[in-house]
Amino acid sequence: MIPRELIDTAQVPGGAELRLFRRGGDFMIVLERNELMNSRMSGSEEALAVMTCERLKGRKAPRLLIGGYGMGFTLRAALAALGSDAELVVAELVPKIIAWARGPMVDLAAGCLDDPRVAVIEDDVAAVKNSSIVQSAAPALPVNPMLALSCTASPIQPTSATITAAARARAGFRISGPFNPGAGTAPFQGA
């Protein structure tokens, strides 16, 4: 059996600690005794991006807010599904997660953070969603014009849902705001 090697730790606002492990060529992000994600399983994160991007088909210059980088599966799938006029914003609460993507997990990241369509904001996704960065696209609209996904577990509240098939089965998920097809808005959050 290949042993698990601790690569790094990251402090989360609120005091929790994330740990990045490597076992052979696989990576795991762990909170306490809970494995939040690993590099072997990405299907649900990719499906979340693909299904969401399908809702944006036909829109000019679609905008997508991704809550949490994780291991980048949702971001990479969204980049593959959207055209060159898309804008993707990743809101990441823990800056070291981005450092891990540019460091020990650089091969897994596959350059997605360097794509010109991508902007990374180191902040809570809720703050970014309500910020002028997101609102500026259409300030007169009563709803947010950026489609928002939340695709990672909250390290501050370990019991919150991760938007994966397993988490939906355990905890469900909901659309936290109205979907306006004309504006392309459907903010997803864990239940």
C-alpha distance (Angstrom), angle and dihedral (degrees) to the residues before:
residue distance angle dihedral
M1 . . .
I2 3.79 . .
P3 3.82 110.6 .
R4 3.78 122.7 -124.9
E5 3.81 112.9 -111.2
L6 3.81 121.3 -153.4
I7 3.81 106.1 -131.9
D8 3.81 102.1 176.0
T9 3.79 146.2 -30.5
A10 3.79 130.9 -131.5
Q11 3.77 128.4 -158.7
V12 3.78 114.5 -132.5
P13 3.80 121.6 -150.6
G14 3.78 104.5 -95.5
G15 3.79 94.9 40.1
A16 3.79 105.9 -81.5
E17 3.81 118.8 132.5
L18 3.78 125.9 -138.9
R19 3.80 118.8 -155.7
L20 3.79 126.3 -155.7
F21 3.80 113.9 -149.6
R22 3.79 131.7 -176.9
R23 3.79 124.9 -156.6
G24 3.77 109.5 -177.3
G25 3.81 104.1 -52.5
D26 3.81 94.9 -19.8
F27 3.81 126.9 95.6
M28 3.80 129.6 -154.5
I29 3.80 131.1 -169.2
V30 3.80 109.7 -152.0
L31 3.81 133.2 -171.2
E32 3.79 112.0 -164.2
R33 3.82 101.6 -47.4
N34 3.80 95.2 -25.3
E35 3.79 120.6 100.5
L36 3.80 103.0 -143.3
M37 3.78 95.3 -173.2
N38 3.75 143.4 -19.4
S39 3.76 135.8 -160.9
R40 3.81 94.1 -115.2
M41 3.81 96.1 65.7
S42 3.77 119.6 51.8
G43 3.79 106.6 133.6
S44 3.79 98.6 106.8
E45 3.82 93.9 46.2
E46 3.79 90.7 49.4
A47 3.81 92.0 45.9
L48 3.80 90.5 50.9
A49 3.80 90.0 56.5
V50 3.80 95.0 43.7
M51 3.82 93.9 48.2
T52 3.79 91.2 46.8
C53 3.80 93.5 47.3
E54 3.80 89.4 51.7
R55 3.82 86.5 64.4
L56 3.80 88.7 56.5
K57 3.81 96.7 52.0
G58 3.75 112.9 128.6
R59 3.80 94.8 20.1
K60 3.77 118.0 122.3
A61 3.81 114.9 -122.7
P62 3.81 96.7 -5.9
R63 3.80 117.2 -156.4
L64 3.78 124.2 -147.0
L65 3.80 129.1 -172.5
I66 3.80 113.7 -158.6
G67 3.79 115.4 -162.3
G68 3.80 106.7 -143.7
Y69 3.79 128.4 2.1
G70 3.80 96.3 -135.8
M71 3.79 103.3 165.1
G72 3.80 94.0 -26.8
F73 3.80 98.5 -107.2
T74 3.81 94.0 128.7
L75 3.80 92.7 44.8
R76 3.81 94.0 49.4
A77 3.80 92.5 47.3
A78 3.81 91.5 48.4
L79 3.81 91.4 49.2
A80 3.80 89.6 52.2
A81 3.81 92.4 48.6
L82 3.81 98.8 45.0
G83 3.78 129.3 68.8
S84 3.77 130.6 -115.5
D85 3.82 92.1 -90.1
A86 3.83 93.5 61.4
E87 3.78 124.0 110.5
L88 3.80 119.8 -150.2
V89 3.78 123.8 -170.6
V90 3.79 119.8 -167.6
A91 3.81 114.6 -158.9
E92 3.80 108.7 -159.6
L93 3.80 120.3 -178.6
V94 3.82 95.2 -166.5
P95 3.84 112.2 57.0
K96 3.80 92.6 -161.9
I97 3.81 89.9 66.0
I98 3.81 87.9 65.8
A99 3.81 89.6 44.7
W100 3.81 89.0 53.2
A101 3.82 89.7 51.2
R102 3.80 89.7 53.0
G103 3.82 92.8 40.6
P104 3.81 127.6 32.2
M105 3.84 93.7 3.7
V106 3.82 96.3 43.5
D107 3.81 92.6 119.5
L108 3.80 90.7 51.5
A109 3.83 90.8 49.2
A110 3.81 88.9 57.3
G111 3.81 92.6 -160.9
C112 3.80 95.5 -62.1
L113 3.82 93.1 133.7
D114 3.81 89.9 56.5
D115 3.80 94.1 53.5
P116 3.84 108.0 119.0
R117 3.82 90.0 -130.7
V118 3.82 91.3 62.5
A119 3.80 129.4 85.7
V120 3.80 121.3 179.8
I121 3.79 119.5 -152.2
E122 3.78 117.9 -171.0
D123 3.79 99.7 -141.1
D124 3.77 142.6 89.5
V125 3.80 112.2 -66.4
A126 3.84 91.1 -127.7
A127 3.81 90.7 56.7
V128 3.79 91.7 46.8
K129 3.80 92.4 46.7
N130 3.80 90.1 56.2
S131 3.81 95.8 40.3
S132 3.77 129.9 104.3
I133 3.82 88.6 -107.5
V134 3.79 89.2 70.6
Q135 3.80 99.1 28.2
S136 3.81 94.7 51.1
A137 3.79 94.2 76.8
A138 3.79 92.7 73.5
P139 3.80 111.8 -5.0
A140 3.79 93.1 174.7
L141 3.80 93.0 60.0
P142 3.81 115.7 98.1
V143 3.81 90.1 -138.6
N144 3.77 133.9 52.3
P145 3.82 110.3 -90.2
M146 3.79 93.0 -151.0
L147 3.77 119.9 84.2
A148 3.80 108.0 -130.0
L149 3.79 130.4 -155.0
S150 3.75 126.1 -172.5
C151 3.75 106.1 -160.1
T152 3.77 108.4 162.4
A153 3.75 136.7 66.9
S154 3.77 117.3 -99.7
P155 3.78 107.8 -111.5
I156 3.80 89.4 -159.4
Q157 3.79 91.7 57.6
P158 3.82 106.4 30.5
T159 3.80 90.7 -173.5
S160 3.81 93.9 62.9
A161 3.78 116.8 107.6
T162 3.76 124.9 -95.5
I163 3.78 108.9 -143.5
T164 3.77 97.1 -119.4
A165 3.78 130.3 117.1
A166 3.81 90.4 -100.9
A167 3.80 93.0 48.8
R168 3.81 92.4 46.8
A169 3.78 88.1 53.7
R170 3.82 91.1 49.5
A171 3.78 101.5 38.0
G172 3.79 109.7 4.3
F173 3.78 124.7 -136.3
R174 3.73 136.0 -121.2
I175 3.75 141.0 -163.0
S176 3.79 103.1 -107.3
G177 3.77 96.5 -156.4
P178 3.79 139.8 22.4
F179 3.78 118.5 -68.7
N180 3.76 109.4 -130.5
P181 3.82 108.2 -170.8
G182 3.79 91.3 -161.6
A183 3.80 92.5 55.4
G184 3.80 97.8 34.9
T185 3.78 95.5 -126.5
A186 3.77 126.7 152.8
P187 3.79 113.0 140.7
F188 3.81 108.7 -160.9
Q189 3.78 122.5 -157.9
G190 3.76 136.3 165.9
A191 3.76 117.4 -92.6
